[in-house]
């Protein structure tokens, strides 16, 4: 049986509830600024709301809340960078309501002579609550055998080992055409993987994963590979997208997950 990676694009579609941030260190932040433009489609009030949210995201960044997102996914490549920006925005928005307590807010409207647009600037002071759950340094996911370059039609396989405790695994990939959860899938169910034992993907010898270019006219296609080991079974129930994968990963407690990320290409 041959199963191309593109076959797993839409496995399930349910709403994933975001786990509220746990109480922890409170970091005061001053002068976090957000800016948004007024346009034919964006009213002054809407621009102020969007600038306010941008200021809250800036407060999160200044407090160091989202640094782990940048450190892991800063390598992600896309043609314009817009996709990563949107995904980062999506993850940030999950945290805004529960983690940013705005203590003061100033709104300024101005005309930008270079852009020739009316802008709204929101500046806030806030108290940001940082999750006090620390990563478990003894918990690690080791992945081997993923090649840097594949030819179109090559077989994909790799090995992984989880150190620290018995675990569950989720395996995702995404590129500029979409995203997919490769494991678990319709043919290989969710299971517990023993700590210290090495496993091969695909798990079944009746399944073959093939690396297939979605756009044959391209010289190369970049594929981002993410594997997440978790101590408990945290179901991924969203329709797969770059944003939903990020949101799911960073809704998990930091001490309950171990993450592997790499970039490969298909020629």
N, C-alpha and C positions, 0 to 999 in steps of 0.2 A: 504494500500500500504506500503510495507516495502522496504526501500532503504538503503542498507549498505553503510558505508562511502567510501568503495572502488569504488563505482559506479561513483564518481565525479572526477576521476583522470584527465580526459582531457576534460574540458568544452569548452575552446576556445584557439585559437592560433594565436595571432597577435603580432606585434612588439610594445613594450612599449617604448615611448620616455622618456628619463630621463630629468627632470627639472633642468636646469642649476643652479648652486649655486648663491645665491644672495650676493651682495657685503656686507661686514661687517668688523669685526676686522681683522687686518693683524698681524699675529704672526711670528716673526723671529725664525727660527729653525737652529741650528748648529749641524753638525756632525751626520746627520741621515745616518745610514749604512744599506746597503742591500748586501746580499751574494747569489751567485748561483754557482752550480757546473758545470764543463764542463764534458760531457759524450759522449758516442758514438752517442747519439741522439741529443745532444745539442752542437752546435759549440761555439767557443770562443765568437764570435759576439753575438750570441743568449743569451749566459750566461750573457754577459755584459748588454744586454737590460733587461733581467729578473731581474738582480741585481739592475739595475737602478730603475725599477718599485717597487722593494721591498724597496729601499731607500725612494722613494716617499711615500709609505704607512707608513713607519716608521716616516717620517716627519709629516704625518697626525696624527699618534698616539701621537707623542710628543707634537703636538699643541692641543691635546684634541678633535679633530674633530670627531673621531669615538667612543668616550667614551660611548655614549648612546647605540651603538650596543652591546658593551661588557656588559653593565650593565643589559640590558634586556635579551640578548640571551646567557649570560655566563652560565646560568643554563642548556642550551640545552645539552642533553646527546646523545652520539653516541659511538659505540664500540671503534673506534680508535681516535676520535676527528677530523679526516680528513675532514668530511663533513662540520663541523662548520668552520674549517680553510678555506676551499674553498669558503664558503658562505661569510665569512668576507672579503676574498680577492676580491670577486666579487663586494661587496658593496664599498670597498675601491677604486677599479679601476674606478668606476663611477665618483668619486670625483677628481681623480688625475689630469686630464687634465685642469680642470677649477679652481682648488683650490691650486695647488702647483706651485709656481713660483721659479724655481731653479736658484740660483744666482752663485753657483760654484759647480764643480763636479771633483772628483778625482777617478781614476780607479787603482786598484792594483790586479795583478795576483799573486797567490801563490800556493804552494803545501801543502796540509794538510796531515801530516804524519800519523795522527790517522785514518782519513777516507780513506787515500791513494787515494786522488782525487785532480785534479787541480781545483782551485776555483777562482772566480772573485768577488772582493769586490768593491762596489761603495759607496763613501761617498759624501754627498751633504750638502750644506747650502741652505736654501730656505726661502721664505716668503709664509706662508700659510694663505689663506683667509678663515676665519670662518664665517659661516652663522650667521647673526645677528638676525635672527628670533627666538624669545624665545617661549617656551611652554606656552600655555594658562592654568594657574593653576586653573582657574574656570571651565575648560572643562574636564570632567572625564567620563570614561566608567566603570560601576560597573557590574560585572558578578557574579552570584550565582548559586549554584546547581551542579557544576561539581565535581564528586566524584574523590577521589584519586585512587581508584581501581575499576575496572569493571570486571565482569565475561564475558567470551566469549559469545556473543549473547545478552547481556544486552541492554536495551533501553537507548539511550542517550537523555537527555533533560537538559536545563538550562534556567535561566532567566537573562535578562540584562536590565539595565537602563542607559540612557545617561543624564548626568547633564550639563547644561550650554546653550545648543542650540539644535534645531532640527537637526537630523543627518542621515547619511547613514551608513550602516554597511557592513563589509566584515568579513567572518568567514573562517579561514583556519585551517588545521591540517597537520602535517607531521611526518613521522617516517623514519626508515632506509630503507623502501621499496619505498617511494615516498611521494607525497604531493597532496593536493586537496583543492579546494575552496568549502566549504560546503554550504555557503550562500553568495550571491544569487545563485540559481540553476534553472534547467529547470522547476521546479514545483512551486517555490516561487520567484517571481520577485523582482527586486530592488524597494525599497520604502523609504519614509521618516519616521523616527521614532521620535515621539514627545519627547521633553526634559522633564524629570521627570516622564515619564510614563514607567511602567515595561512591558516587552514583554517576551514571551516564545519562545524558539527554540526547535523543529521546529515550525514555525509560523502557519502552517496548521495542523489541527487535522487529515487530511487524509494522513499524512506522518509520518513515523517512522524512526528514525536514529538508527541503531544498531552498537554496538561495536564488530567488527569482527577481530580476529587475522588473519593476512595474512599468517603466518607460524605456523601451528598448532603444530609443534614439539617443539616450544619454550614454556618455562614455563610462561614467561610474555613477553609482547610487550609494549614498551614505545610509547606514542602518545603525541606529542607537540601540544597544542591548542593555536591559536592566533586569537584574534578578534580586529578589527580596526574600530573605529568610526571616521567619517570625517564630517566636516561642509558642505562640498560641495560633489557633486558626482564625485569621482575620479575613473573612470573605471579601473578594473584590467583585462588586455587583454592578458596577457602572458599565455603560457602553464605552469601549476603549477609545481614548483620545489622550494626547499628550498631557492636556490639562488635568484630566481625571486621574491619570496615573500618578502625577505629581501630588495631587490633592490627597489621594489615598495613602501614599507613602508617608506624607508628613502629617497625616492625622493619626498615625500609629505612635504609641509611646516610644521615645528614643531608646529605652532600655529593652524594648521588645523586638527590635528589628536590626538586621544587618544587611547592608546594601552593596551590590556589585554593579558597576557601570563600565561599559566600554563602547567604543565606536569602531565599526568595521565598514568595509566598502565592497560592493559587487561590481565587477568589471564585465 
